[in-house]
Amino acid sequence: MNDMTNKWIGQRTIRPDGADKVTGRAQYSADVNMPGMMWGKVLRSPHAHARIRGIDTSKAEALPGVKAIVTAKDIVEFPVDKSVMLGIQDMRWMCRNVMAREKALFHGHPVAAVAAISEEVAAAACALIEVDYEVLPHVIEIEDAIKPDAPILHEWNKHEGKSSNITGTMVLKTGDVEAGFKDADVIVERSFTTRPVHQGYIEPHSCTVSYAADGRVTIWSSSQGQFMVRAMTSLLTGIPQSNIRAIPAEIGGGFGGKTIIYLEPVAVMLSKKSGRPVKMVMTRDEVQRATGPAPGSMSTVKIGAKKDGTIVAAQATFYVQAGGLPGAPLRGPVGCSLSAYAIPNVLSVGYEVVSNRSKVAAYRAPGGPHGAFAAESVLDEIAEKLGLDPLDLRIRNSAKPGDKALYGPTFGQVTFKETIEAIKAHPHYKAPLDRNPRPGVKRGRGVASGFWYNAGGESSVQVNITEDGNVVVTTGHPDIGGSRASISNVVAELLGVEHSRVNVIIGDTMTIGFSNLTGGSRVTFASAMVATASTEKVIGQLKERAAKIWNIDAEAVKWEDGMALPAGDNAGKFPPLSLKELAAKANEMGGPIGTQVQLNTTGADPGFATHVVDVEVDVDLGIIRVLRYTAAQDVGRALHPGYVEGQIQGGVVQGIGWALSEEYLYDKNGKVDNATFLDYRMPVCSDVPMIDAVMLEIPNPKHPQGVRGVGEAPIVPPLAAIANAVYDALGKRFSALPMSPPRVTERLEQP
């Protein structure tokens, strides 16, 4: 638990950006306007798969008010035969995703873009661009894309010596799987499918770009990383990074979907050609059709156990959709699905499959929910066959410190068992369940666990003391989940000042050192580590200043409760010096007080979570309702409990949507049929109960504040937990998601 002596760490302080956001004062990228600004619009392919034989822009160029047109020839091309990685993104595919080249690979794929004096003129110009398409057969689903006679998206791609839509593989192995299954008393093998689902952020992608006469570029955009925006835009436009300033606007949600760029390079080239600033804002329809959802999957998991519940072998195969271009998150299902368990013999294999859908992007624990849905469903069935409590089965097989993880490293601290025991001891799990509350309605309870790697990475934090003795902290990460509030808590705690005296801002690429993306459950972990180091250096400076004033050694000064004090009687008798007093004397004693720390942070131990859920099924209508949900997770140390709870609750709600209602629907021509929030069915408040977030605060020993990443593990268990609860209610297992009313009624008619 939190140290009760803390004044700010662990407190539910007011979110620094909260008032601006709820009153509408916060500035998002679509709010940026500049004198002489043009509007950019994108022409998108009407075909799911088509060769582009030519583009005629002459009529559009002649339209009054049109200032610039961009096509693939304006974007740097990277050859397909050599990888150019930037983080997890390969520029070979990014240059073809931002603007179609040889082919349009999905309905909505950008083909050209226009800058004009208004949105209406830009849209009219797009309609005048003539594209010579050779329409090709398309393929949407995994099972169709891997057939021998499937239309091939990329002729250059080979798998096992043949042209194929399988563009990547991943294999993790330990022990002897065949021998392990021979020792098993019970073996369960099942196959599963999940559908692509969108992250569902409220704010669409947008940017405002100014290409100045001296060749310098300024970008205001909605992203999860301004340094990512700068680097990718540089690579795709050929403009040096030193000439690009990327400014992070406030962000209206991302969940991984804004760790990739779509508009920025196009807007830069439109601005360069027109000599004017350019704003581009996607419509919701464009977001749904042409930005990255989480992939769909097709999985088979086989697990063998002894009579006492000891798991002796596991084998898993995952086919994961990449969309029209490679980049599927194979490490999610392949590496996470079984890594929380100590299984001596494991073979986990993943295949990346391209099809005529928009290129996938990260979505909280990318690939993790897919793998957990399959593995945790099979574990539930094994527990039933052995007559074991499903939580006891998980406890018996949970990984322990010193175990070698399937994906390579040896586990240090492992807190998986604690999350399971927390659910087992929770009143929710012990509460009686009325299984038949009324005619036509059945209820059930299910559990599942989840694992995510977590990450550290590069972060920079600058701490400065203002002339009036307050504090300004500059970080390099866009704030999505409340990281400013958490960092403010840490700095106020260490300095011993009131929380209100600490102001945390997000720097742009020219005001703060390099910082990696907001993603991977890394930001609070990494920035709190760097903020701690930076604040401690500032405290060292403050002690040095006090020592100069008192004419004693700095080692003889201590810092407590926002004041410099003599460290003991031997140091002398001096009145305390407050932060405000030292700031006032800063120029007399060496100048401004402040420092920046940049680190490639390490020590981000994995995240573990276990969930229990009660559901109600209307057997006549096929409607599944979630009645009660409890999620237990080791959060390390909750710097700001309110936002930790919010992360857990948010992940659960997104998992509920994934399990019960969300999916992309395509027509026969490969066009998304439900590209609006009206038709794409995300959960709303009336669809979910109050979610009980059980925070286990087991400090991470590798972090100065005990922090452990929490943002991604919560979305991993819900799919399986809900499916297991539905089985408990109906006695019938669901192997395909979402469990929407049509699928439920269809399944009820089956044996």
HELIX and SHEET records of a PDB file:
HELIX    1   1 GLY A   18  THR A   23  1                                   6    
HELIX    2   2 SER A   29  ASP A   31  5                                   3    
HELIX    3   3 SER A   58  ALA A   62  1                                   5    
HELIX    4   4 ALA A   72  ASP A   74  5                                   3    
HELIX    5   5 MET A   91  VAL A   98  1                                   8    
HELIX    6   6 GLU A  119  LEU A  128  1                                  10    
HELIX    7   7 ILE A  142  ALA A  145  1                                   4    
HELIX    8   8 VAL A  177  LYS A  182  1                                   6    
HELIX    9   9 GLN A  226  THR A  237  1                                  12    
HELIX   10  10 GLN A  241  ASN A  243  5                                   3    
HELIX   11  11 GLU A  264  SER A  274  1                                  11    
HELIX   12  12 ARG A  284  ALA A  290  1                                   7    
HELIX   13  13 ARG A  331  CYS A  336  1                                   6    
HELIX   14  14 GLY A  368  LEU A  386  1                                  19    
HELIX   15  15 PRO A  390  ASN A  397  1                                   8    
HELIX   16  16 PHE A  416  LYS A  424  1                                   9    
HELIX   17  17 PRO A  427  LYS A  430  1                                   4    
HELIX   18  18 SER A  483  LEU A  495  1                                  13    
HELIX   19  19 HIS A  499  ARG A  501  5                                   3    
HELIX   20  20 VAL A  523  TRP A  550  1                                  28    
HELIX   21  21 ALA A  554  ALA A  556  5                                   3    
HELIX   22  22 ASP A  569  ALA A  571  5                                   3    
HELIX   23  23 LEU A  579  ALA A  584  1                                   6    
HELIX   24  24 ASN A  587  MET A  589  5                                   3    
HELIX   25  25 PRO A  641  LEU A  660  1                                  20    
HELIX   26  26 CYS A  685  ASP A  687  5                                   3    
HELIX   27  27 ALA A  713  ILE A  715  5                                   3    
HELIX   28  28 PRO A  718  LEU A  730  1                                  13    
HELIX   29  29 PRO A  741  LEU A  748  1                                   8    
SHEET    1   A 7 VAL A  66  VAL A  70  0                                        
SHEET    2   A 7 PRO A 110  ALA A 116 -1                                        
SHEET    3   A 7 MET A  38  ARG A  44 -1                                        
SHEET    4   A 7 VAL A 278  VAL A 281  1                                        
SHEET    5   A 7 SER A 206  TYR A 211 -1                                        
SHEET    6   A 7 VAL A 217  SER A 221 -1                                        
SHEET    7   A 7 ILE A 244  PRO A 248  1                                        
SHEET    1   B 3 LYS A 103  ALA A 104  0                                        
SHEET    2   B 3 ALA A  50  ASP A  56 -1                                        
SHEET    3   B 3 GLU A 130  VAL A 135 -1                                        
SHEET    1   C 2 MET A  85  LEU A  86  0                                        
SHEET    2   C 2 GLN A  89  ASP A  90 -1                                        
SHEET    1   D 2 LYS A 158  HIS A 159  0                                        
SHEET    2   D 2 LYS A 162  SER A 163 -1                                        
SHEET    1   E 5 ILE A 166  THR A 174  0                                        
SHEET    2   E 5 VAL A 346  VAL A 354 -1                                        
SHEET    3   E 5 ILE A 311  GLY A 323  1                                        
SHEET    4   E 5 SER A 297  ALA A 305 -1                                        
SHEET    5   E 5 VAL A 186  THR A 194 -1                                        
SHEET    1   F 4 VAL A 441  TRP A 452  0                                        
SHEET    2   F 4 GLY A 607  ASP A 618 -1                                        
SHEET    3   F 4 ILE A 623  ASP A 634 -1                                        
SHEET    4   F 4 ILE A 691  LEU A 696  1                                        
SHEET    1   G 4 VAL A 502  ILE A 506  0                                        
SHEET    2   G 4 VAL A 471  THR A 475  1                                        
SHEET    3   G 4 GLY A 457  ILE A 465 -1                                        
SHEET    4   G 4 ILE A 593  THR A 601 -1                                        
SHEET    1   H 3 VAL A 557  GLU A 560  0                                        
SHEET    2   H 3 MET A 563  PRO A 566 -1                                        
SHEET    3   H 3 LEU A 577  SER A 578 -1                                        
END                                                                             
